[in-house]
């Protein structure tokens, strides 16, 4: 009876915490992780945004108070970070919906192209928003 040669497979193993800095993740994985981070950021800041929105609608004095707080440099930076979270989460969500609808988006090349598109569009939108916020317009 002939013996069947055993095929060699690459070794698959879990990575440890020490390996995380040396492990090179694909761009699609980075976009996916940032999608989760941006969602958590928006969720955690939602009570603050709703409070400020409610205060600004309550009276002209409330609006002036919110405007003065948001006019400070650190709060402008927080607004830009929050906008990045919204823009990235929106673009990555569209990417995920597209991959659910179109099976051709599941290839490595298409995944990388869509990941690059998400990063470029969200960062460009954030840059335009930051220019608008910090220019005083």
ZIGI-V821254 format. One record per helix or strand of 2 or more residues. SS is the DSSP state (A for helix, B for strand). FROM is the first residue (numbers start at 0). LEN is the number of residues. If there is no record, write none. Layout:
ss,from,len
SS,FROM,LEN
SS,FROM,LEN
This chain:
ss,from,len
A,16,3
A,26,32
A,59,11
A,72,29
A,102,4
A,107,27
